[in-house]
Amino acid sequence: MTKADIVNEVSKSTGVEKITVQKTVEAFMESVKSSLAKNENVYLRGFGSFIVKKRAQKTARNISKNTTLIIPEHFIPAFKPAKVFISKVKGTVKK
């Protein structure tokens, strides 16, 4: 599902114009990005959490040049789904 699909679904289910829904979705995504950039987690009860994870410093190898380099510690965005979300997905996944 793409962002356009989400906008279409929300527009159909709420009756709100697609342009308004698109602006709302864009504003939500921008708000999440700016919060994570400020090292602030975003918690959505019943859905999940957008969190900032810290990656420790590590040594990597370039095997073609036979050299090593140090990757400094850094932060990455991550999503942790809520238990309700996980159980709903587990119940609907076909094997």
MDAnalysis code that builds the backbone (N, CA, C; Angstrom):
import MDAnalysis as mda
import numpy as np

u = mda.Universe.empty(285, n_residues=95, atom_resindex=np.repeat(np.arange(95), 3), trajectory=True)
u.add_TopologyAttr("name", ["N", "CA", "C"] * 95)
u.add_TopologyAttr("resid", np.arange(1, 96))
u.add_TopologyAttr("resname", ["MET", "THR", "LYS", "ALA", "ASP", "ILE", "VAL", "ASN", "GLU", "VAL", "SER", "LYS", "SER", "THR", "GLY", "VAL", "GLU", "LYS", "ILE", "THR", "VAL", "GLN", "LYS", "THR", "VAL", "GLU", "ALA", "PHE", "MET", "GLU", "SER", "VAL", "LYS", "SER", "SER", "LEU", "ALA", "LYS", "ASN", "GLU", "ASN", "VAL", "TYR", "LEU", "ARG", "GLY", "PHE", "GLY", "SER", "PHE", "ILE", "VAL", "LYS", "LYS", "ARG", "ALA", "GLN", "LYS", "THR", "ALA", "ARG", "ASN", "ILE", "SER", "LYS", "ASN", "THR", "THR", "LEU", "ILE", "ILE", "PRO", "GLU", "HIS", "PHE", "ILE", "PRO", "ALA", "PHE", "LYS", "PRO", "ALA", "LYS", "VAL", "PHE", "ILE", "SER", "LYS", "VAL", "LYS", "GLY", "THR", "VAL", "LYS", "LYS"])
u.atoms.positions = np.array([
    [0.855, -1.174, 0.000],
    [0.000, 0.000, 0.000],
    [0.896, 1.230, 0.000],
    [0.580, 2.178, -0.865],
    [1.364, 3.401, -0.973],
    [0.668, 4.544, -0.238],
    [1.355, 5.674, -0.170],
    [0.762, 6.846, 0.466],
    [-0.514, 7.267, -0.270],
    [-0.490, 7.181, -1.594],
    [-1.677, 7.528, -2.386],
    [-2.843, 6.593, -2.063],
    [-2.545, 5.307, -1.864],
    [-3.588, 4.349, -1.498],
    [-4.184, 4.687, -0.136],
    [-3.334, 5.078, 0.793],
    [-3.810, 5.461, 2.129],
    [-4.710, 6.684, 2.026],
    [-4.288, 7.671, 1.244],
    [-5.096, 8.877, 1.066],
    [-6.452, 8.514, 0.474],
    [-6.482, 7.639, -0.540],
    [-7.741, 7.214, -1.147],
    [-8.637, 6.496, -0.146],
    [-8.064, 5.586, 0.640],
    [-8.840, 4.832, 1.634],
    [-9.458, 5.753, 2.678],
    [-8.648, 6.666, 3.212],
    [-9.144, 7.578, 4.245],
    [-10.201, 8.508, 3.655],
    [-9.982, 8.961, 2.455],
    [-10.945, 9.839, 1.795],
    [-12.284, 9.134, 1.593],
    [-12.234, 7.870, 1.146],
    [-13.472, 7.102, 0.946],
    [-14.207, 6.863, 2.260],
    [-13.454, 6.474, 3.300],
    [-14.098, 6.096, 4.558],
    [-14.604, 7.296, 5.361],
    [-13.999, 8.474, 5.177],
    [-14.424, 9.646, 5.950],
    [-15.258, 10.633, 5.160],
    [-15.166, 10.585, 3.827],
    [-15.891, 11.541, 3.006],
    [-15.188, 12.881, 2.884],
    [-13.965, 12.967, 3.370],
    [-13.174, 14.191, 3.290],
    [-12.454, 14.207, 1.938],
    [-12.294, 15.400, 1.369],
    [-11.640, 15.511, 0.072],
    [-10.211, 14.967, 0.125],
    [-9.769, 14.410, -1.014],
    [-8.441, 13.809, -1.083],
    [-7.332, 14.816, -0.801],
    [-7.485, 16.041, -1.249],
    [-6.442, 17.058, -1.042],
    [-6.276, 17.348, 0.446],
    [-7.387, 17.427, 1.164],
    [-7.333, 17.670, 2.612],
    [-6.677, 16.498, 3.329],
    [-7.051, 15.279, 2.937],
    [-6.467, 14.083, 3.550],
    [-4.973, 14.021, 3.242],
    [-4.591, 14.343, 2.000],
    [-3.172, 14.303, 1.627],
    [-2.368, 15.294, 2.456],
    [-2.894, 16.501, 2.660],
    [-2.200, 17.497, 3.478],
    [-2.075, 17.015, 4.917],
    [-3.112, 16.352, 5.415],
    [-3.087, 15.834, 6.783],
    [-2.046, 14.730, 6.930],
    [-2.010, 13.811, 5.974],
    [-1.030, 12.717, 6.016],
    [0.387, 13.279, 5.926],
    [0.593, 14.236, 5.015],
    [1.913, 14.864, 4.872],
    [2.319, 15.570, 6.171],
    [1.379, 16.277, 6.795],
    [1.673, 16.983, 8.043],
    [2.009, 15.994, 9.158],
    [1.294, 14.874, 9.202],
    [1.581, 13.842, 10.201],
    [2.987, 13.292, 10.023],
    [3.328, 12.954, 8.770],
    [4.646, 12.391, 8.501],
    [5.749, 13.403, 8.816],
    [5.536, 14.648, 8.492],
    [6.531, 15.684, 8.786],
    [6.688, 15.867, 10.295],
    [5.582, 15.784, 11.015],
    [5.627, 15.910, 12.467],
    [6.423, 14.766, 13.095],
    [6.216, 13.548, 12.607],
    [6.961, 12.390, 13.114],
    [8.450, 12.555, 12.809],
    [8.773, 12.952, 11.568],
    [10.182, 13.125, 11.190],
    [10.864, 14.193, 12.034],
    [10.187, 15.320, 12.239],
    [10.824, 16.389, 13.012],
    [10.980, 15.996, 14.480],
    [10.022, 15.257, 15.022],
    [10.147, 14.793, 16.412],
    [11.314, 13.833, 16.566],
    [11.452, 12.902, 15.633],
    [12.563, 11.951, 15.707],
    [13.901, 12.656, 15.503],
    [13.918, 13.677, 14.656],
    [15.156, 14.428, 14.433],
    [15.587, 15.149, 15.709],
    [14.616, 15.493, 16.561],
    [14.917, 16.143, 17.846],
    [15.117, 15.113, 18.953],
    [15.229, 13.836, 18.570],
    [15.424, 12.735, 19.511],
    [14.231, 12.556, 20.452],
    [13.038, 12.837, 19.947],
    [11.802, 12.653, 20.713],
    [11.018, 11.515, 20.083],
    [10.655, 10.517, 20.884],
    [9.874, 9.394, 20.384],
    [8.415, 9.808, 20.201],
    [7.708, 9.105, 19.299],
    [6.295, 9.372, 19.039],
    [5.518, 8.115, 19.400],
    [4.569, 8.230, 20.319],
    [3.791, 7.098, 20.799],
    [2.343, 7.231, 20.341],
    [1.846, 6.210, 19.626],
    [0.462, 6.180, 19.170],
    [-0.199, 4.953, 19.795],
    [-0.978, 5.183, 20.843],
    [-1.592, 4.090, 21.601],
    [-2.438, 3.212, 20.680],
    [-2.237, 1.915, 20.759],
    [-2.973, 0.962, 19.958],
    [-2.396, 0.751, 18.565],
    [-1.402, 1.546, 18.178],
    [-0.790, 1.408, 16.860],
    [0.673, 1.048, 16.987],
    [1.447, 1.897, 17.671],
    [2.859, 1.616, 17.858],
    [3.635, 2.863, 18.184],
    [4.953, 2.729, 18.211],
    [5.836, 3.830, 18.572],
    [6.903, 4.020, 17.509],
    [7.113, 5.261, 17.134],
    [8.244, 5.621, 16.285],
    [9.336, 6.048, 17.244],
    [10.441, 5.316, 17.255],
    [11.487, 5.567, 18.234],
    [12.829, 5.804, 17.551],
    [13.743, 6.384, 18.315],
    [15.108, 6.602, 17.846],
    [15.992, 5.576, 18.543],
    [16.693, 4.761, 17.756],
    [17.587, 3.751, 18.315],
    [19.029, 4.196, 18.130],
    [19.839, 3.884, 19.127],
    [21.255, 4.218, 19.074],
    [22.035, 2.984, 18.610],
    [22.821, 3.153, 17.575],
    [23.686, 2.084, 17.092],
    [25.092, 2.340, 17.614],
    [25.682, 1.347, 18.218],
    [27.019, 1.488, 18.795],
    [28.080, 1.541, 17.695],
    [29.231, 2.065, 18.056],
    [30.365, 2.094, 17.131],
    [30.763, 0.669, 16.782],
    [31.130, 0.442, 15.522],
    [31.550, -0.895, 15.133],
    [32.626, -0.817, 14.060],
    [33.334, -1.904, 13.915],
    [34.382, -2.006, 12.908],
    [33.826, -2.780, 11.721],
    [34.002, -2.218, 10.533],
    [33.549, -2.870, 9.304],
    [34.758, -3.190, 8.446],
    [34.571, -4.117, 7.522],
    [35.681, -4.511, 6.644],
    [35.269, -4.352, 5.196],
    [36.188, -3.834, 4.402],
    [36.036, -3.808, 2.961],
    [36.870, -4.968, 2.434],
    [36.220, -6.073, 2.113],
    [36.976, -7.275, 1.770],
    [37.672, -7.169, 0.417],
    [37.164, -6.328, -0.484],
    [37.833, -6.211, -1.787],
    [39.166, -5.472, -1.672],
    [39.253, -4.506, -0.745],
    [40.503, -3.765, -0.552],
    [41.278, -4.261, 0.662],
    [40.692, -5.192, 1.403],
    [41.287, -5.740, 2.615],
    [41.650, -4.639, 3.616],
    [40.696, -3.758, 3.838],
    [40.892, -2.681, 4.806],
    [39.752, -2.707, 5.821],
    [40.001, -2.075, 6.955],
    [38.959, -1.940, 7.970],
    [38.659, -0.462, 8.164],
    [37.432, -0.195, 8.548],
    [37.063, 1.172, 8.875],
    [36.128, 1.146, 10.062],
    [36.124, 2.231, 10.776],
    [35.299, 2.333, 11.978],
    [34.050, 3.144, 11.633],
    [32.905, 2.532, 11.897],
    [31.637, 3.233, 11.731],
    [31.284, 3.809, 13.097],
    [31.187, 5.140, 13.205],
    [30.915, 5.737, 14.512],
    [29.494, 5.437, 14.988],
    [29.264, 5.612, 16.278],
    [27.916, 5.408, 16.792],
    [26.990, 6.424, 16.126],
    [25.765, 5.990, 15.882],
    [24.804, 6.854, 15.214],
    [23.389, 6.452, 15.632],
    [22.432, 7.246, 15.227],
    [21.034, 7.013, 15.579],
    [20.241, 6.687, 14.322],
    [19.259, 5.778, 14.468],
    [18.406, 5.422, 13.351],
    [16.947, 5.450, 13.800],
    [16.026, 5.766, 12.886],
    [14.610, 5.694, 13.242],
    [14.130, 4.243, 13.191],
    [13.175, 3.908, 14.041],
    [12.629, 2.558, 14.070],
    [11.153, 2.632, 14.451],
    [10.425, 1.585, 14.122],
    [9.010, 1.486, 14.489],
    [8.812, 0.241, 15.316],
    [8.134, 0.395, 16.447],
    [7.824, -0.737, 17.312],
    [6.300, -0.835, 17.397],
    [5.708, -1.865, 16.782],
    [4.248, -1.976, 16.789],
    [3.702, -2.310, 18.172],
    [2.478, -1.846, 18.428],
    [1.803, -2.137, 19.692],
    [1.365, -3.599, 19.712],
    [1.131, -4.133, 20.898],
    [0.731, -5.532, 21.040],
    [-0.576, -5.807, 20.312],
    [-1.508, -4.863, 20.358],
    [-2.791, -5.016, 19.666],
    [-2.564, -5.119, 18.165],
    [-1.675, -4.298, 17.648],
    [-1.324, -4.285, 16.234],
    [-0.710, -5.631, 15.840],
    [0.229, -6.110, 16.637],
    [0.905, -7.383, 16.357],
    [-0.098, -8.529, 16.342],
    [-0.982, -8.573, 17.345],
    [-1.937, -9.679, 17.407],
    [-2.920, -9.629, 16.250],
    [-3.291, -8.455, 15.787],
    [-4.203, -8.348, 14.651],
    [-3.522, -8.849, 13.379],
    [-2.258, -8.489, 13.177],
    [-1.540, -8.937, 11.992],
    [-1.307, -10.449, 12.048],
    [-0.957, -10.963, 13.214],
    [-0.719, -12.410, 13.348],
    [-1.982, -13.206, 13.045],
    [-3.129, -12.655, 13.371],
    [-4.382, -13.355, 13.146],
    [-4.820, -13.348, 11.698],
    [-4.289, -12.417, 10.887],
    [-4.746, -12.298, 9.504],
    [-3.739, -12.784, 8.486],
    [-2.519, -13.085, 8.895],
    [-1.499, -13.529, 7.961],
    [-1.783, -14.959, 7.537],
    [-1.794, -15.191, 6.218],
    [-2.040, -16.533, 5.710],
    [-0.709, -17.252, 5.486],
    [-0.685, -18.518, 5.838],
    [0.547, -19.294, 5.678],
    [0.489, -20.154, 4.457],
])
